[in-house]
């Protein structure tokens, strides 16, 4: 009975599968919205002004970072909590997947969120005459919290995984 219950509890990890599929569906909608918004911008609002082009460029960077974050969460979560990726050649695998644990996935996620908030602040500063200062201040506060959280998670992971640090130093 105890062994069967343990197997059942272990099998519940597959409940996460639909959540990952949902994240991928949302990513597909995000990519579609990104393409539609950029098409509208290019067709109706495009100018050769540097500020306008910089906002467009930062929008591309922001979208790429959000998409990468979703892929990282889906792949990392699947690798850690559901099932190791089998049948994928070693040279085709994302390098970080072989060394990821739940703590490191949290650190990478927090760092990505801090990067995404920074891109939004950069977009605000490029358009500073069009953005209310209170909104910029709120975004800077959110970015500061995201950055502090990322640094704390990285520090905690480093303290709890001293062998990882030693292993990386040996290979350097």
Protein Blocks (a to p, Z undefined) as FASTA:
>chain_A
ZZmmmmmmmmmmmmmmmmmmmmmmmmmmmmmmmmmmmmmmmmmmgcfbfklmmmmmmmmm
mmmmmmmmmmmmmmmmmmmmmoccehiafklpcfklmmgcfklmmmmmmmmmmmmmmmmm
mmmmmmmmmpcfklmmmmmmmmmmmmmmmmmmmmmmmmmmmmlmmmmmmmZZ
